[in-house]
Amino acid sequence: GRAQCSPHVCVLVLGDVGRSPRMQYHCLSLGRHGYRVSFVGFLGTKPHPDVVGNEKIRIVPVSEMKGLAVGPKILQYIAKVVLQSVQLFYVLLKMDTPSYVLMQNPPGLPGIAVTWLVCSVRGSRFIIDWHNYGYTIMALAHGQRHPVVRIAKWYERFFGRFSSHNLCVTRAMKEDLRSNWNIKATTLYDKPPSIFKEASLDSQHSLFLKMAKDHSPFKPRARPDSNSAERTAFTELHPETGAVTLTPGRPALLLSSTSWTEDEDFSILLKALEDYEQFISNGAALPSLVCVITGKGPQKEHYRNLIDQMHFQHVQICTPWLEAEDYPILLGSADLGVCLHKSSSGLDLPMKVVDMFGCCLPVCAIHFPCLHELVKHGENGLIFKDSQELAEQLKTLLADFPSTQSQLHSFRRHLRESGQQRWHESWTQTVLPLLAADHR
C-alpha cells in the first residue's frame, strides 16, 4: 500500500532552485502523480511559475554558506562544508519524513553524505540524480592532481554507492558509473517539457516588443515607407488586419545560452562572428545577424567587456537575462542555436540543446565525446571543432536565409517530424516504475 494518503518526496539541490530546471521538472512530475514535494535548495532565481503555483510543491529554502572570509583557502572551504552540513541536517530532520530524497549531484559536497545519513536514520530511500561528476568540474579550476580534487573524487565515489537508486543523464554516464564505480544507474535523458515549442508569430511579436525596450538589436530598422505598422527588427503588426508578419529583409536570430563558466569557451563564438562579419565585408550575400546570449554566471562580465570592444557593422550581440516564461518563447522564435558546452567529464549532455530541439530549433554544437547521443550531424544540426568551422557553418546555413529550401529549414523539418518525446512522458516511463516498485 501507499505510505500515507499521498507519499512525500524531498527533491534536493545545493544550488539555485530557479536555475535547476531538471529538478523543477522532477517536482512537477512527482506532483502530477500525486506526491507531495518538498523542494530544498538556494533561493536565487525565481523558479518556473508552474512550480511556484503548484499546491503539491513546497519550496524549502537553505542558505548558501559563504564560509570564512579570512584564513587559508582550504580552511575557508572546510568551514563552508561544515556549516552547510549542519544546516542541511537541520532542514532534512525538521521536515515530515519523506519516502524518498531525490538529490542532484553535483554539487554533492556535503549533500551526499548528509542526505545518506538522514535517510538511514529516518528510513527514507535515497536517489541520486547524476548530472555529471563534481570532481571533474573542480578539476577545471584546480587541475586533476590537486588534493581537494582528489578528496572530492574519493568522496563522490565512496558515498555515491550508498544510494538506493541512481538516475543519470546519458548512456555513456550509466556505463561509466557501472564500470568505474560499480554503481547501477537508470538513464533518464533530459527531454523538453511541453512549454518548449515553436512560438506563434503573435507571441514572437509580443516578446520582441518587450525586448526592444531594453535591447537595441530588437528595435525596428528605419524604413522609408513607414506606415502605421507596429514594428520590431523581426516582426510587424498590421493595424488594419491585426496580423503579425515577419519583416522582409530581417536579420537572422542566433541564440546561445550559457551559465558563463569555464566549461564553455565563448571566445569561439565571438571569433566566428568576427569571421562572419568579414564574409559580408568581402561581398558575401548573407543576412545581418542578431546574436542573443542568455544566462547568468561568473564569467559574464569578462565576456561583456570583450563584446563591448568589438565593432561590427552587420552583427549585433546582446546578453539579456530572461524570465523563465520568456526563455522558451525566445528559443521558439530563433533561427539557429549555438552550443559551446563541453562536458567536464565527457559524460553529460547540454540541456540547452534539448530545449532548442523541443522548439524545433536547429543547432551548431561544439564536439565532445557523447554529443552524438543528442546531436545528429547533418540531420538536426551540425557539430564543429573550432571557431573557423563554426563560421563556415554559419555561412553555409544562412546563405539563402530565410528560404524554406535551405539546409537550415530541412533540419527544422526533421525536428518537427521526429515526434520528440516530452519530459513527463519519459519520466512516467522511467522513474515512476522505480518508485512504484518500492511501494508494492
Disulfide bonds with the S-S distance in Angstrom:
none
